[in-house]
């Protein structure tokens, strides 16, 4: 049980620290999708 709580806290910390990173990746994917969409329209 103690190791599960430690794992849960560690995962929560990674999520909190990674929020900006995940947001940035989402924006990059959105830009890439827009580029592909524009290329397909041509």
C-alpha positions, 0 to 999 in steps of 0.5 A: 500500500505504501509503494502504491501511494508513493507511485501515485504521488510521483505520477501526480508530480509528473502530471503537474510538471508536465502540464506546460510540456503537454500543452506545447506538444498539443499546440505543435500537433495542431500546427502540424495538422493545419499544415497537412490540411492546407497541403491537402487542399492545394 
